[in-house]
């Protein structure tokens, strides 16, 4: 593989990819990863590393803990990758929902420390929003995005909104909003021929208008940090376009919790601009799976453990 062609993109996962043990082996094998987890523990004032590595699972799955845990693990993988494979220079970065903050930190839009504070605050705000204004999300498989846009409009009312939260890949969409409206949309999706449409056991209606109060709090938190231009460019969730400067990053954060994650469009943008190799950095392999559904000819690999880095050499040689 020609590593100088800038045909690489680094991807950072979001919530749902967490698992007890995440980052433990990486920290045991790479001192820089261990130092990063130690720094996060100090900054947060509690042992995030112990929670990520040993659980308990229900505590790790608290969104206020999940988000910083995923952020630190992904950033540690990014840091290790830069050490062991400095020749791999990505043309773009992108992150799914929470992962967008990891991408922005990795691109230097703000510091690791400020990003950690932001994602911890984001998790706390989302938890509060779920308690104060509960809703739900649902997964819908097998319908076109245009069909679901029509369905969510029909299912919504002024007091009970529902909207597309994540356009993950063709035929895999998440909707979010007031519980009653989500239930109506699920029934309409089934009538329209969805292969599967089912509410998920999540009380936080992320990427919907029910997150407006949390969004305001996130903007306030972001106003207190120094934001610069990302390099390489980060593809924004809300726009599916490169965030080229500080103003674009600030606008993306302003929309982050209430706008759709345009993941399919984001990956199509990268593919149309010559990206052919996708490296998912962090816990799990959700994003690599989505790439396979978007374009089966694109190469992808997930990196989160020392064994994954061992596999990277063969992947680079064979792709």
N, C-alpha and C positions, 0 to 999 in steps of 0.2 A: 504494500500500500504506500502511495506517495503521501507522506505526512506534511508536505509543504504546500499542498494545493488549497488549504483553507476550506476543505469540503466537510469540515467537522462542525457539529453543534453539540453543546453540553446541555443536558436537560436535568432539572431538579424536581423531585416528586413532592406531592402535597399530602394532605391528610388521607388516611386509609392505607398508607404504605408502612406505617410504624409497626414495630414488633419488639417484644422484650428481647434484649440482647443486641439491639442495633448499635453498631459502632464499637462494641467491646473488643472483638478480635482485631479490628483496625488499630485501636489505641494500644493494644498489647504488642502489635508488630511495628508501629511507627510512632516514635517519640513526639513528632509534631502533632499527630492526632490526639495523643494523650494530653499534650500541653493545651490544646484547644478546648478539650472537654474540661480540663482543670480551670481554665480561664472562664469558661461559661459558668461553672459552679460558683466561682468567686463573684462574678458579676450578678448572678441571680440570687445569691445568698442561701442556696440550698443545693443539695447534690443531685443535679440533673443527670450526671453520669450514672450514679447508682440506680436511679429510677429507670433510665434507658436500658441499662445492662441487666438489671435484676428484677425490675417491676416493683410493686405488683401491677398486673396488666390493667386493671380498672383505673388505677391512678395515672398510668402512662396514657391511657385513652382519654383522660380529661383534656379537653382541647387546649387549655392553658398550659399544659405540660407537653402534649403531643407536638405542638407547633415549634417550640424551641428545641425539642429533642430532634425532630426531623431536620431543622435548620442547621444545628451543630453537626450532626452526622454528615449531611450533604456537604457542608463547607469543609469538613475534615477530609472527605474523599477528594474534593476539588484541590485542596492543599497538597495532599499526598500525590495526586496525579501530576501536579505541577512539578513536584520533586523528582518523581521517578520517570516521567515522560515529558520533559520540558519541550520536546519538539512538537507535541500535539497542541497546536494553537487553533482554538475554535474560531470560526467565522462569526458565530452567534451563540448566545445563551438564551435559554427559555426555562421558565418554571411554571408548574401547574398550581394555580391558586396560591397556597402558602409558599410553594416553591419559587414563586416569582420574587419573593424577598431574598431568597438565597441567591438567585441569579443576579439580582441587583447588587447584593453585597459582593459577590464574586467578581462582578464587573467594575467594582470600585465606585458605584453610585453613592454608597455610604459605607461606613466602617463596619467590620464584623460586630463590634460592640453595640453600635447603634442599631444594626439590624436585629441583633438578639433582643434588645429592649423592645423594638417594634413588634416582633412576632410574639413575644410574651404578652405584651399589651393587647395585641390583636386577638390572641386566644382568650384572654380575660374578658375583653369586650364582647366577643362572640358568645361566650358562656353566659354572660349577663343578659345579652339579647335573647338567648334561648329561654332563659328563665322568665324574663319580663314579657316577652312577646313570642311565645312558642309557635313553631310551625313544623313543617316536615319536608323531606325531600323524597323523590321517587326516581327509580331507574326505569327507563323506557327503551326497549330494544326493538329494532326492526322497522322503524318509521323514518321517513325523510325529515330533515330539520324543518322544512317548510310546512309539513303536516303538523308538526308539534307546535310551531309558532301559531298556527291557526287554532289548534286545540287549546293552548294555554290562554289565548285571547277569549275564546268562548267560555272557558271555565272560570275566568277571573271576574271579580266584581270590585267595586271601589273599596269595600271593607275586607275583601278576601281575595288578594292577588295571588297569582301563580305565574311563574316565568321560567324560561330555560335557564338553568344555572351553569351547566357544563355541556358543551358540544364536544365530546371526547374524541369521537371518531365516527365515520359514517355508520349509522344504525345503532349508536350507543350514546344516549343523551340522558342527563339528569335534570329533572325539573324541581323547583323549589318555591315554597310560599306558604300561605295559610293552609292549615290541615284540610279544611273542607274543600278548598279550591284544588288542592293537590289530589284529593280523592276523586273529585269530579273529572279532573284531567286524566287520571288513570283509567277511569271507566270509558271516557271518550277515546282514549288511545287503544284500548282493547277493542272497542267497536270499529275503530279504523284499521284494525288488523295487526296491531303490534304483536311481535313474537312473545314479548314479555313486558309487563308493566306492573310494578309493585312498589308500594311505599317502603322506605327503609327506616330502620330503628334509629333515627337521628332527629333530635328536637330542635336543631339549629338550622333555620332556613337560610343558609349561606347563599350569597350571590342572588339575593332577591331584595325587594324593597323593605322587607321586614328587618333588614340589617342597617337601616338608615341611621339609627342612633349609634350603633357600633361604628359605622363609617365615619360619622362626625368625630367620634373619639379617636379613631385612627388618624384622621387628618390632623387633629390637634397634636397628637403624639409626634407625627412626622414633621410638623412645623418646628419642633424643638431640636431637630438634628440637621447636620450639614449634608446637603444633597448635591451631587455633582453629575457630570455626564458619564454614562456607563461606557466602558470599552473592554471587550467588544460590545456591540449593540445587543440589547435584550429585547426579545419580541414580547410586546405587551399582551396580557390576557384580554383586556377590554377592546383593544384596537386590532390585534393580530398584525401589527406593524412594528418596526424597530423604534425603540425609545432612544432617540439620538442625543438628547440633551436634558438638562436639569428640568426645564419646563415640562417636557414630555413625561419624565418620571413623576413629577409632582401631580400631573393630571391623571396619570395611571393610578397612583395611590388614592386620589380623590374618588375614583370610580371602583376601586378594587373589590370591595365587599358587596356592592349592590349590582354590579354588572356581570354579564355572562362571561365565562371562561371560554374564549373562542379557540379551543385547542386544535380542532381540525384545521381551521383556517391558518392558525399559526404554523403548524407543520407543513401545510401546503405552501405557505410563503417561503419557508426554508428550502423545501424541495425545488421550488421554482427558481430559487437563487443559487442553485448548485450544490446544496448540502446533500451528501449521500451517506455520511457516517454519523450515527447518533449515539452518544454516550450518556447513559442515565447514571447520575451520581447520587448515591444515597441508599436509602432502605428500599428493598423490594425491586420489582421489575414491571410495575404497572405501565409506565410510559413506554418502555420498549415494546410491550404488548400492543399498545395503541398505535405505535409506528407501523408495526406489522400489518395492522388492519387498514391503515391509511395508504401505505405503499409497500407492498411485499418485496420490492426490489431494493429497498433501502437497507443498509447494514445497521445493526443495533447491538449494543451490549450494555449490561447493567453492572455497575461497580459499587460495591459496598463493603467488601471484605478482602482480606489478603488473598484468598483463593481467587477472587474475581480479578485481581491484578495479575495473578499468575496466568489466568486465561486470556488476559488482554494481549499478551505477546503473540499468542497463536492467532488471535482474532486479527491483529494488525497484519500478520504475515499472510493470512489466507484470504482476507477479504479482497 
